[in-house]
Amino acid sequence: MGARCSKFSFCWFHTHLKPCVLESPDQENGGKSEKELCRRFGEFKLEELKAATNGFSSENIVSEHGEKAPNVVYKGKLENGSWIAIKRFNKFAWPDSRQFLEEAREVGSLRSERLANLIGYCYQGEERLLVAEFMPHQTLAKHLFHWETQPMKWAMRLRVALYLAQALDYCTSKGRGLYHDLNAYRILFDQDGNPRLSCFGLMKNSRDGKSYSTNLAFTPPEYLRTGRVTAESVVYSFGTLLLDLLSGKHIPPSHALDLIRGKNFLMLMDSALEGHFSKDDGTELVRLASRCLQYEARERPNAKSLVASLISLQKQTEVPSHVLMGLKNEESELSSTKQLPLTPFGEACLRMDLTAIHEILEKTGYKDDEGIANELSFQLWTSQMQETLNLKKHGDTAFRAKDFLTAINCYTQFIDGGTMVSPTVYARRCLSYLMNEKGNEALADAMQAQAVSPEWPTALYLQAACLFTLGMETDAQQTLRDATNMQPKTNKNN
């Protein structure tokens, strides 16, 4: 079971973070854990996916459209217990394997808490498969149209709208503004009950935006005229989703707009919401939907302005999504247990006190670093090794003086030299990146430090600090607990 890719990235399953080892494109990544998988975006073997889905059994199909759909989505369970979602295309969908791989890699480079992220692909013979994070709590369509115990609360509907707008804004900022057939089946709920946009809709079969499939009653007007999808078309589809959230039904936009123009918008509202929302909030959401559904594409708002409009409407922001949804959540049970006492390092990460973290790293030095601790205890045989150590020492001097840009430069040259591997150097460069507001680069270094030294809590503490910086609160809290749990074991060994 292996993965190949061209660059470093990362993923999360069930809010646990595990290290990914940086390798060349042709090497296999063996970074697996017993319960979770963290692999860079890369290739899965067909046999691996067959085993995960019990031979692509119909019992494992999770696609709302059933077994006869041309592109079927399965759930699968890997050997280590991790759940994944697998989309299997029919053999005519991607005749050009190079285009399939290029598209998959572009979508696989995206990483957001608002997406059900793509983590891999498989193409063998006529098989074309995509692998994504598995979302255990089904689709928006299920919770909005086919609910069994309780209708979706108003506050949760507003949250879905905001998170979806944020997902579209993120994709647009990364050059992936087109999303094909945006609908309530494309929005999934993760283990915390948070809505996420399926990454599968970001894949397209043609570069010119012609690939589209939907009920014609809900299709953007320009698609009917030109046969092309644009970023503005996606906003139109977002407007139809706002109608879904308002009504709890799938209402054709033309009918909804007639009601809005006739000032009968209350007829749009889900009767289950009666008494649970203010007229002003309802009016504002209807107004936003009507803007998205403008016939002329240029008159529709963009994703960024949608986010700005929806933020001010949010309700019960302190209530977790799984509570609003009435879902059981393992994370909430875990967080409700007695909190472990944090070390000074843990406290500094929780507060995001980078100055305190710097003081701790400076005080600790290299005493936990087997790769460097005895650097002066052996004879240096080559001038190259001496040069490498000098780079580290220059980096240490800059790090001590809080000249973090110079520290990054020196540590990078030391790492690229490849003469020796030092988790402490990765840790110090990580903090230097944080000091320069480069959260993703910092997180990559913290994970690399853990890959080099798996039982080193400092690496986990720094991962937590990076995740807090990136706004990934749930992952950060879990990682902080992992680091705290590791600390007594480390102290005992010392």
N, C-alpha and C positions, 0 to 999 in steps of 0.2 A: 504494500500500500504506500504510494509515494506521490509527491507533488513536485511539479517543475514550474518555475516561473522566471520572469526576468527582473523582478524587483521586489523589495521588501514591503510587505503590508501586514495587516493583522486583523483578527476577528474575535468576537466574543460569543460564547455559548453559555446561556444561563448565568450570565454576569460574572463568570470566572475568567481570569486572564492567565494564559500560560505562555511560555516563551516560544518564539519561533527562531530557529537558528538561521543566520544569514548564509546563503550558499550560492554557488554559481548556478546558472540556468540549467545545467545538465545534471546536477546532483539531486538526490532525493532528500526530502525533508522528513526526518524521523521524529519530529517534535510532537509526540502524542502523550496524552495523559489517560488515566483510567476512566475518567468520567466525561471529559471534554476534549474537543478537538480544536487546536489552533494551528492552522496551516495558512501559509501565504496563498493568495489566489493561485491556483495551479491545476494541474491535470489529475483527474481521477481515472482509475482503471475501470473498464466496463464490468469486469468480473466483480470488482469491489462494490459497484452500484447494484449489480444484480443480487449479490448476497445481501445488501442492505435492504432491498425491497422484496426479498423472497421471490426472486425471479420476475420482478415487475408484476407482482400479483395484483389482481383487481381489488383485493381487500385493502391494499395500500394506496389506492387512488384517493386523492383529496381534492382534485379539481371539481369545482361546482358543476361543470358541464358533463361530467360522467365519463364512462369508459370509452365512448365512441368519439370523443372530441379528438381533433387532429393533433393537438398538442396537449398531452396529459401530464398532470402534476402528481407525483407520488411522494409519500413520506417514506423515509428510510432510516434505519438505525445501523450505525457503524459498529465495528468490532469493539470499540472502546466505550460504547453506550451512548454516544452522541447522536441526536436526531438531526436529520437534514431534510430539505425539500429538493426534489429532483424534477426538473421539467424535461420531458422526452418529446422531441419534435418528430413529426413524421419525416420520412426520408426525402420528401420533395421540398421541405421548408428551407434547407440550407444546402443546395447542391455544391456551392463553393466552400470547401472546408476552410480555406484561408480567410474568407470574409467572416465566417462564423467565429473563428478564433480571434480575429481582430476585434470584432464587436464584443465578444465575451471579455476580452482583456480590458477594453475601455470601460465597460460597465463594472468589471471586477476591481478596477482601481478606485471606485467610490467607496467611502466608508462613512456612514452616518447612523446615528441612533434613530433617525426617522425613516430608514430604509430597512427592509429585510434583505441584508447585503448578499451579493453574489460572492461565493467563495471558491468556485471551481467549475470545471467543464470536462466533457469527455467527447472525443470524436474518434471513433474506430469504425472503419468501413462506412456504412450508411448511417450509423448512429450519430446523433447530435443531441447532447444532453447538457443541461446547466444545473449547477448545485448551489443552493442558497441556504441561509440560516432558516431553521424550521420555526414557525410561529405556532405555538400550541393552542391558541384560543380562537381559532377560526377567523371568519371574514366579517367585514362590516355588514354585508348583506345578511348574514346569519343573525347578527345581533340587532339589526335595524328592522328587517322585514319578517324574520321568522323566529322571533324571540319566544321563549317558553315560560320563563319565570317572572321577568320584569322587563318593561320597555327601557330603552336606553335613556338615561337622564339627560336633561338639558345641558348641564355643565359638561357632561362627557361628549355630547354632540358638538359643542363649541370647541372642545379640546381636539376632537378628531379633525375638525375643519382647520384649526391652527397647525396641528402637526403635519397634516397633508400639505398645507401651503408651505410650511418650512421645508418639507421634503422636496417639493417642486423648486423652491428657491435655491436649495443646495444643489440640485441636479443642474439647474440653469447656470449657476456660478461655475460649475465644472464642465460646461460645454455640452451638457446632455439635456437640452431643453425640450426635446421631443419625447412624448410618452404616448404609447399607442393603446387606444381603447381604455381610457381611465374610467373605472366604474367601481361600484361598491364591493365587487369580488376581488379587486386588486388591493384592497386595504385589509391588512391582517393585524392580529393582536398578539403581542409577545407575552413572555411569561409573567411580566409585570402588569399586563393589561393595557400597555401603551400601544396606540395604533402605529403601524408602519406601512409604508408603501412598498409593494412588491417590486423587486428589481427586474422581474421578467418583462414588464412593460417597457423597459428602457431599451430592450433589444429590438432591432428592426431588420426586416429582410431586404430592405433597399435603402440606399443612401439618400434618395430624394424625398423620403417621407411618404411614399405612396402606400406602404403597407398599413392597412387599417381594416378592422372588422368590428362591426357593431350593428345594433338595430338602427335602421335609417331614421327612426323618429327621434333619436338622441344624437345624431351625427352633426358635427359642426357644419354650418351652411357652406363655408368655403370648400369643405371636402366634397360636398355634393356638386359644387361648381367646377372644381379643378382637379379633384382626385388626390389632393395633397394635404398633408398634415403639417401644421406649423406650431410654434410655441403658443400662439394665440388660440389655436384649436384646443390645446391642452387646458387653457383657462376656461374655454367654453365648457369642456367636460367637467372641470372643477365646479362650474356653476350648476350643472345638473346634479352633482353630488351634494351641493348645498341644498338643493330642492329635496333630495332624498332625506337629508338630515332634518329638514324642517317638517316634512310630511310623514316620514316613516313609510313612504311608498315610493315607487318609481314613477314619477309624473313626467310626461312628455313636456319639454320646455315650452313649446308653443301654447299648450293649455295653461301652464303656469303663468306665462307672460300675459295672457288674456286676463287671468284673475288679478294679476298685479296691476295692470293698466286700469282695470275696473275697480281698483281699490278694495278688492275682496280677498286680500292676501291672507286674512285669518282663516279662510277656507282651505288654505294650503297647510295649515298647522296640524300636526299630529294631535288627535283628540286625547291621546294618552298624556300629553304635556299640559293639558288645561290646568291653569292655576300654578304652574311651576316655572313660568318665565314672565318677564315683564314685556309689556307691549312695545316699549322702546327697543329692547334687545331684539325682539322678533322683527320689528320694522327694519332695523339696521341690517340684519342678516338677509332679509328679503331684498333690500336695496342692493346689497353686495352681490347677491345671486343675479339680479336683473342686469347689473353692470357686466358681469361675466358672460351673460347670454346675449349681449349686443350682436346684432346681425353683422355689422362691420367689425372685422377683427381688430382694426387699429383703435377702436373705441373701448376695448376691454382693458382692465387693469393688468399689470404684470404680477408675477409671483411675489416680488418683494413688497409691493404695495398691499397685496392681500394679507401678508403676514402682519404688516403694520396695522391694518384695519381690524384684524381678528384678535390681536393681543389685548386690545382695550375691552373686548367683550368677555374675556375669560372669567369664569366663576369657580369658586371652591378650589383655587389653585393649590392649596395646601393638602388637599385630599388625594391620595394616590389613586391611579387609574383603576387598579384592581378592586378598590373599595367602591368606586363609582359604578363599576361594571358588575359588582357582586360576585367576583371571582376569588377562588382560593389562591393564595400566593405564598410560596415557600420562603421567598425573601423577607416578607413581612413577619413571618414566624421567627425567622432567624434574627431579624433586627429587634424583635420584641424581647428576646432573651436578654439576660443581664450582660451589659457591655463589658468587654475585657478592658482592664486598665491599660491605657496607652503609655508607651515609652516616650521620652522627650522627643525622639525622632518622629514617632507617630503623631504626637501633639502638633509638632511643627508642620507636618504634612496636612493635617486636618485644618489648621489655620491658614495654610498656604503661606507660611512665613519663610520665604526663600532665604532671608538673611540668617535665620536660625539653622536652616538646613545646611547652608554654607559653612557655618561655624562647626556643626557636627561633623561634616565631611572633612573639614580641615583638621579638626582635632583627632579624628580617627586615623587619618593618613592611610597608609597601605598595610596596616597590621592584619587585615582580613584578606589580603591579596597574595595568594601563594605564588602567582606569576611574577611578582615584583619584589616581594618582601626580602628575598635573599639576593637581590640583584648585585650587591657588592661582595657577596661571599664566594664568587667564582671568578676565574680569570677571563677577562674579555679578550677573545681571540681575534676579533675582526674590527676594523674601523667602522664597519656598517653597524655593528651592535652598539659601539660607543656613540655613534651618531644618533641611533634610535633612542638610547637612554638620555642623551642630551635634549632631544625633542620633548621627552616626557618631563625632564627637569625644568625646561623653559616653560612648558605648559603649567607645571605646578607653581612656578614663581608668579606667572600671570594670574592663576586661579587664586593664589593667596592674596594678591594685590587687587583682586576683583576686576581685573582686566579680562572680561569674559570672552570678548571677540578674539583676542590673542590666544587665550586658552583653547578655544575651539579650534583655531588654526593649527596650533602645535600638537594638540591631542589627535587631530585628524591625520596629520602627517605620521605620528607615531603608530596609529592604528593601521593606516594604509601601508606602512612599512612591512607589517606582517611578521616581524622577527619574534615578537612575543605578544601574548594576549593578556590583557589586564582588565578585570571587571571594574576595578576602582577608576581606571581611566574612563571607561564608559560612563560610570556614575558621575564623575566630575564633568565630563562633557555634557551629560544629560542636564545637570543643573545649569551649566553655562548656556545651553539652549533655552532653558526655562527663563533665565534672566534676560534673554533676548526675544522672549515671546514666540518661541518656535516650539509649540507644544507637540506636534507630530514627530519632529526630529528627536525631541527629548524622550518621548515614549519609546521610540525605536531603540534608543541607547539603553534605556532602563530594562527593556525586554532582552536586549543583547547581553547585558550584565548578568541577568538571571540565567540566560542560556549557558553562559560560561561558568557561573557559580550558582547552581540551582538551590542550594541551601542557605543563601545569603539574604537575610531579611532586608538589607539596605536596598537591594534591587527592587523588591516589592514595595517598600516605602516610597521609592522614587516613582514607581509606576502609579501609585495612588496619587501622588502630587501631580503627575502629568494628566491623569484622568480628571482630577478636579479642575485643572486648568482648561481642559477641553470641554468642560461642562457635562461630563459623564458621571454624574453623582452616584448612581447605583453601582457601577463598576468600581468606582473609586472606593466606596465604603467597603465593598466585599474584599478588594485587594488589601485595604488597610487591616481588615480582620485577619486575612491570611498572613500578613507580615507579623502581626501581633502574636498570632498562634505559633509562628515559626520561631519567635524570639527566645522563649524559654528553652526550646530544643537546642538552639544555637549556643546559648549561655551554658547549658549543661555540657555540651561537647567541648566547650572551651575550658 
